[in-house]
Amino acid sequence: MKKIKRLAERIIVMSGYMLLSVAASCQGMAAVPAGSSYPNMPSIAPIGERIDKYITVNESAKGPSIDPNKGYRLQELGRGLYMITDNAYQSMFMVYETGVVVVDAPPIFAQYITKAIAEITKKPITHVIYSHAHIDHIGGTKTLNLNKQAIIIAHEDTKRLLTRARDPNRPLPTCTFKDKYALRVGTQILELSYHGNAHEPGNIFVYAPDQKTLMVIDIIFPGWMPWRRFALAQDIPAYFSQVEEINKMKWNILVSGHVERTGTHADVALQLDFMYDLRNTARRGLQSTNPGEGLNDTDKKNAWAVFDNYIDRVVIQCVNTLTPKWSTKLAGFDVYIWDQCYAMEQSLRIDEQ
């Protein structure tokens, strides 16, 4: 009976293996068991590994709380200028003598924008400014129920991208510009400028000179690690240049489009310090890591495997080096540090070396 039981167990195991092999074959790939971890793996979990508890968010990164009965927070930034936020996304509006200018309408709280404006004025929305084309920042525009006379202003590249998208929730701009545009309404001014493709083509700077407030979306993340891979920046060297430019500009308040609060020059300087440290660390890793070390000999003719092994070990070194200093300084460090190291070392290889 024992022999029969052991035989049955072996059949079950073999059947399971055969099913796995068949499933893998149907998916067009072989059933390859995972190997052991690389030496010196960081304590911070890599991409694809479940995390039971993330590092607690720094108090310095937090902003005022949201009234759950309202779903948003309204913050005055200066004469007639306000930020609306749900502590994840941010947009702005400016009140002038006969109307209101809205800058971005994130769909996550777009239904609250008209309510927030109604707390301040009964004047109609006459203008909407798009910071850039991404849905998560302007996909709630249709919710504003604009009248036919309302003017939508954006960079010409934003109009190009939206024309391609054909999204009814992101109406096409009716007024575009190439380099600079000054919107003068009543006694209020908003200065729009384009500084090139970093995050994406058409992503503009919006500056309110009287209120000394600058709005730039998806570039600065006050108190936080930037969103994964430099907020999915299309041009990482240009992303660095724009952070440096923002750091040099004269403004008092920064609206960044994300996180729980407005930004300061200290926030920009801290993010820039991290970015420089990241770039230098990744560069040293690329220079000091030898391709193919520890790789199975049978895989050394597989160029993709050699490269994968190399970049993984560069990134491991990067994460280990940056963690002691930055894990306590930037909220969400553990969430995206692997992403940032991968993006940085690839940018160095492709864009700068």
C-alpha positions in Angstrom: 0.0 0.0 0.0 2.9 2.4 0.8 4.4 1.7 -2.6 1.1 2.4 -4.3 0.7 5.7 -2.3 4.3 6.9 -3.2 3.6 6.0 -6.8 0.3 8.0 -6.7 2.2 11.0 -5.2 4.8 10.8 -8.0 2.1 10.7 -10.7 0.4 13.8 -9.1 3.8 15.7 -9.0 4.6 14.6 -12.6 1.1 15.6 -13.8 1.5 19.0 -12.2 4.9 19.5 -13.9 3.4 18.4 -17.3 0.5 20.8 -16.9 3.0 23.6 -16.1 5.1 22.7 -19.2 2.0 22.6 -21.4 0.8 26.0 -20.1 4.2 27.4 -20.7 4.4 25.9 -24.1 1.0 27.4 -25.0 2.2 30.8 -23.9 5.2 30.4 -26.2 7.8 30.1 -23.5 9.7 27.4 -21.7 9.1 26.6 -18.0 12.3 28.0 -16.5 12.8 27.9 -12.8 14.0 31.0 -11.0 17.6 31.1 -9.9 19.0 32.4 -6.6 19.2 36.1 -5.7 22.1 38.2 -6.7 24.8 38.8 -3.9 24.3 41.9 -1.8 20.6 42.3 -2.5 19.2 45.5 -1.0 16.9 45.4 1.9 14.4 47.3 -0.1 12.2 45.0 -2.2 12.9 45.0 -5.9 10.3 45.6 -8.6 7.7 42.8 -8.7 8.1 41.7 -5.1 5.2 42.2 -2.8 5.9 44.6 0.1 4.1 44.1 3.4 4.9 47.6 4.8 6.4 50.6 3.1 8.5 53.1 4.8 6.3 55.5 6.8 5.8 58.9 5.0 7.9 61.7 6.4 5.9 64.4 8.3 7.8 67.0 6.3 6.2 65.7 3.1 2.6 65.9 4.4 0.2 68.7 3.8 -3.1 69.9 5.5 -5.7 67.2 5.6 -8.7 66.9 3.3 -12.3 67.4 4.6 -13.8 64.0 3.8 -17.2 65.7 3.4 -15.9 67.9 0.6 -13.3 65.6 -1.0 -10.9 68.5 -1.8 -8.9 71.3 -0.2 -8.9 74.9 -1.4 -5.7 76.9 -0.7 -5.3 80.6 -1.5 -2.0 81.4 -3.2 -2.3 85.1 -3.6 -4.7 87.8 -4.9 -7.4 85.8 -6.7 -5.3 82.7 -7.2 -6.2 79.3 -5.6 -5.0 75.7 -5.6 -7.5 72.8 -5.6 -6.2 69.5 -4.4 -7.3 66.1 -3.1 -3.7 65.7 -1.7 -2.8 63.5 -4.6 -3.5 65.8 -7.6 -3.4 69.6 -7.8 -4.9 72.2 -10.2 -5.3 76.0 -10.0 -7.8 78.7 -10.8 -7.5 82.5 -11.0 -10.4 84.9 -10.5 -10.4 88.2 -12.3 -13.0 91.0 -12.7 -15.4 89.2 -15.0 -14.5 85.5 -15.0 -12.3 82.6 -13.9 -9.3 81.0 -15.5 -8.8 77.3 -14.7 -5.4 75.6 -15.1 -5.8 71.8 -15.5 -8.8 69.6 -14.6 -7.7 66.2 -13.2 -10.5 63.8 -13.6 -10.0 62.4 -10.1 -11.5 65.6 -8.6 -12.8 67.5 -11.6 -16.4 67.3 -10.3 -15.3 69.5 -7.3 -13.7 72.3 -9.3 -16.9 74.2 -10.0 -17.9 73.7 -6.3 -14.5 75.1 -5.2 -14.9 78.1 -7.5 -18.4 78.7 -6.2 -16.9 79.1 -2.7 -15.0 82.1 -4.0 -17.1 83.6 -6.8 -20.2 83.2 -9.1 -18.3 84.4 -12.1 -18.1 82.0 -15.1 -15.1 80.0 -16.3 -13.9 81.9 -19.4 -10.5 80.2 -19.9 -8.9 76.8 -19.4 -5.2 76.3 -19.6 -3.7 72.8 -20.3 -0.4 72.2 -18.6 0.1 69.3 -21.1 -1.8 66.5 -22.8 -1.9 63.7 -20.2 -5.4 62.4 -19.2 -4.6 62.4 -15.5 -4.3 66.2 -15.5 -6.8 67.5 -18.0 -9.2 64.5 -18.6 -11.8 66.2 -16.4 -12.2 69.2 -18.7 -15.6 68.1 -20.1 -16.9 68.0 -16.5 -16.5 71.8 -16.3 -19.4 72.3 -18.7 -17.7 75.2 -20.5 -19.8 77.6 -22.5 -19.1 77.9 -26.3 -17.2 81.2 -25.7 -14.7 79.6 -23.3 -11.1 79.7 -24.6 -8.8 76.7 -24.1 -5.1 77.6 -24.2 -2.2 75.1 -24.7 1.1 74.6 -26.4 1.0 73.6 -30.0 2.5 70.2 -29.3 -0.3 69.6 -26.8 -2.9 70.3 -29.5 -1.0 67.9 -31.8 -1.1 65.1 -29.2 -4.8 65.7 -28.4 -5.7 65.8 -32.1 -4.2 62.3 -32.4 -6.0 61.1 -29.2 -9.5 62.1 -30.3 -10.6 62.1 -26.6 -14.0 63.9 -26.1 -13.0 64.4 -22.4 -10.0 66.5 -23.5 -11.5 69.1 -25.9 -9.0 70.5 -28.4 -7.3 73.9 -27.5 -8.8 76.9 -29.3 -5.6 79.0 -28.8 -2.1 77.7 -29.0 1.4 79.1 -28.8 5.0 78.0 -29.5 7.4 79.7 -27.0 5.6 82.2 -24.8 2.1 83.5 -24.2 0.9 86.2 -21.8 -2.7 85.8 -20.7 -4.0 89.2 -19.5 -7.5 89.2 -18.1 -8.7 92.2 -16.2 -5.9 93.1 -13.8 -4.6 89.5 -13.6 -1.7 88.0 -15.6 -0.5 84.4 -16.3 2.7 84.0 -18.2 2.9 80.7 -20.1 6.3 79.5 -21.4 7.6 76.3 -23.1 11.0 75.0 -22.1 11.2 71.9 -24.3 10.3 68.2 -24.0 11.3 66.7 -20.7 8.2 65.1 -19.2 6.4 65.1 -22.6 6.1 67.5 -25.6 4.0 70.6 -24.8 4.5 70.5 -21.0 4.5 74.2 -20.0 5.5 76.5 -17.1 2.6 78.7 -15.8 3.8 81.7 -13.8 1.6 84.2 -11.9 4.0 87.2 -11.4 1.8 89.2 -9.0 1.3 86.2 -6.7 4.9 84.9 -7.3 3.5 81.4 -7.9 4.9 78.9 -10.4 3.0 75.9 -11.7 5.0 73.1 -13.4 3.5 69.7 -13.6 5.2 66.3 -13.2 8.7 67.6 -12.7 9.0 68.5 -9.0 7.5 66.4 -6.2 7.8 68.4 -2.9 9.2 66.2 -0.1 8.7 63.0 -2.2 10.7 60.7 -4.4 9.7 61.6 -8.0 7.2 59.2 -9.6 8.7 56.2 -11.2 11.4 56.7 -13.8 11.5 60.5 -13.3 7.7 60.6 -13.8 8.0 58.7 -17.0 10.1 61.6 -18.5 10.6 61.2 -22.2 14.0 63.0 -22.0 15.9 62.5 -18.8 18.8 65.0 -19.4 16.1 67.6 -20.3 14.3 66.7 -17.1 17.5 67.5 -15.1 17.8 70.8 -17.0 14.3 71.8 -16.1 14.7 71.0 -12.4 17.9 73.1 -12.5 16.0 75.9 -14.2 13.1 75.9 -11.7 15.7 76.0 -8.9 17.2 79.2 -10.3 13.8 81.0 -11.0 12.4 83.5 -8.7 9.1 82.4 -7.2 7.6 81.9 -3.7 5.1 79.1 -4.2 5.3 76.0 -6.5 2.3 74.1 -7.6 3.6 70.8 -8.9 0.5 68.9 -9.8 0.9 66.1 -7.3 1.5 65.2 -3.6 0.0 66.8 -0.5 1.3 70.4 -0.4 2.8 73.2 -2.4 6.5 73.4 -2.9 9.4 75.6 -1.8 12.9 76.3 -3.1 14.2 74.0 -0.4 12.1 71.2 -1.9 13.5 71.8 -5.4 17.1 71.9 -4.0 16.6 68.7 -2.1 15.2 66.9 -5.2 18.1 68.2 -7.3 20.6 67.0 -4.7 19.1 63.5 -4.8 19.1 63.5 -8.6 22.8 64.5 -8.8 23.6 61.8 -6.2 21.6 59.3 -8.2 23.4 60.2 -11.5 26.9 60.0 -9.9 26.1 56.7 -8.2 24.7 55.1 -11.4 27.7 56.4 -13.4 30.2 54.8 -10.9 28.2 51.6 -11.0 28.4 51.4 -14.8 32.1 52.0 -14.7 32.9 49.5 -11.9 30.7 46.6 -12.9 32.1 43.9 -15.2 29.6 42.3 -17.7 29.0 38.5 -17.3 30.3 38.0 -13.8 28.4 35.2 -12.1 26.5 34.3 -15.3 26.0 30.7 -16.2 28.6 29.9 -18.8 26.0 28.5 -21.2 24.3 31.9 -21.2 27.3 34.0 -22.2 26.5 33.7 -25.9 23.1 35.1 -25.1 23.7 38.9 -25.5 20.4 39.8 -23.8 21.2 37.6 -20.8 24.7 39.2 -20.4 23.2 42.6 -20.6 20.4 41.9 -18.2 22.8 40.4 -15.7 25.0 43.5 -16.0 22.3 46.2 -15.6 20.8 44.3 -12.6 24.1 44.4 -10.8 24.6 48.0 -11.6 21.2 48.9 -10.2 21.7 46.7 -7.0 24.9 48.8 -6.3 22.9 52.0 -6.9 20.1 51.1 -4.6 22.5 50.0 -1.8 24.6 53.1 -2.1 21.6 55.6 -2.0 19.5 53.9 0.7 21.3 55.0 3.9 21.2 58.7 3.0 17.9 59.1 1.1 15.5 56.6 2.6 14.8 59.0 5.5 14.8 62.2 3.4 12.3 61.6 0.6 8.9 60.1 1.2 8.2 57.1 -1.0 11.9 56.4 -1.5 11.4 52.7 -1.2 8.5 52.7 -3.7 10.5 54.0 -6.7 14.2 53.8 -6.0 14.6 50.7 -8.2 12.8 52.5 -11.0 15.0 55.6 -10.7 18.2 53.6 -10.7 17.1 51.6 -13.8 16.1 54.8 -15.6 19.2 56.7 -14.7 21.7 54.0 -15.7 20.0 53.6 -19.0 19.9 57.3 -19.7 23.6 57.5 -18.9 24.3 54.7 -21.4 22.1 56.0 -24.1 22.0 59.8 -23.7 25.3 60.9 -22.2 28.1 58.3 -22.6 
